[in-house]
Amino acid sequence: MLEDYTVKELHQLARNKNLKGYSQLNKTDLIKFIKTKKSPKKSSITTTTKDKIIDAKKDGIEWFIITMDGCGYCDEAKKLLKQNKLPFKTQMITKKNKDKIYESIDPLTKKYRYFPVIFYKGKFIGGFKELKQKIEKN
């Protein structure tokens, strides 16, 4: 049920559905908005996290981060990329989507279960420590 989602999770859901005009809505209005809006892209194929990582690379965005709400290292990773003016895309993992995300990325990460989960140019590199090392190297 949408009522069980946090506002951040609802925003991610709206983003995943390619909806526009939801960012300023409160939780109640956001739920109504999501229930009444249809995705502009009608497809019978669900986009997996692996697809999103590949699409980001195709779009020239080298960094992709899978985050978790309340994760300090996730916040630090995003902050570090912003400070270095490195564009990135994110996907938040939730109780509702974690099984599908893990199913999609486990072959790439060898069942890595720490956060953030960071990909560079479509390849898994690790977490915050590995991100920091890679940025310092360049």
N, C-alpha and C positions, 0 to 999 in steps of 0.2 A: 504494500500500500504506500502511496506517495506520502501520506502523513507521517510515516516512519522515517523518512529521509530528513537529513539536515538541510539547511538552506544551501550550503556548499555542494552537497550531493545533488540537490535539485538543479542548481546552476549547471553542474557537470552533465546531468541528464538532458537539460535543454540544449546545451552545447553539442552533445552527441547527436541530438535530433536535428541539428543545424537550425534551431529556432533563433529568431532575432527579437530584441526588444524586451528582454526579461530581467536585465541586470538590476533595475531599481525596484523590483517588486518585492513585497513582503512574502513570507512563507505561504500564507493562505492564498494570496493572489497568484503566486508562482505556481502552486498546485493547480489552480483553475486554468491558468494559462497553458500549462503542459497538457492537461487533459483535453483542452479544446483545440489545440494547434496540431497540425500535421507537419511532418518533416517535408521540406520542399523536394528532397531527393527520395523518390519512391523506388525502393529496391527490395527485392525478396532476399537479398544476401546481406547478412549482418556483417558489419565491419569489425574485424577482430583487432585487438591491441597490436598484434603483429602487423596487420595491414596499416594501422595508424603510424607505426614506427617507420615502415617502408615508405608510406606517403609523405611523411615529414622529410625523409631523406630526399625523395624525388623533388619536393618543393624547395630544396636547398637549406632546410633547417637541420643542422647537424646533431642537435641535442634533443633527446626525448627522455622525460622523467616520469616514472610512475610514483605517485606520492600517496601519502596517507594523512588524513586529517589529524592534526595535533602532533605531527612528526617534526621535531626540531631540526633534524638533519635534512629533511625535505625542504624546509624553509631556508636553511643555510645554502643548500645547493642552488635553489632558484635565485637567491640573493647574490651568490657568487657569479652565476651566469649573467645576471643583470648588470652587476658591477663591471664585468668584462665585456659588456655589450655583445653578448653571444645569444642569438635568438634560439628559443627552445619551445617545445610543446610539452604539455603535461597531460596525464590522465590520473584521476584520483581513484584509488581502490576503495571500495566500500564493502560492507557485509553483503550487499545485494549482488555486486558484480565480481567479487574476488575469485570465485570459481572459474568464471569464463576468462578472466584476465590470466590467471595462473595456467589454465589449459592452453592459452595462446602463447604465453612467453616461456613456459617451463622448458621446451626444447632449446630455447636460446640461452637460458640462464642456468641450466642444470638444477632447477628447483631452488634457486636463490630466494630466501625468505626474509630479507632485511630491507629497510627503507632508508633512502629512496632506491629505486631500481633505475639505473641510468644506462642509456644507450647513446653511443656516439657514432654517427654515420651508419645507423642501423645495426651496429654491433654492441652487444652487452659489454660494459666495462666494469661494473660493480656498483658501489655506493658513493657516498660523499667523499670519502678518503681518496678513492680512485679518481673522482672528478677533480678534486683539488690538485692531485699530483699531475694529472694530464694538463690542466690549465697552467700550472707552474712551469711545466716542461716547455710549453709553447711560449 
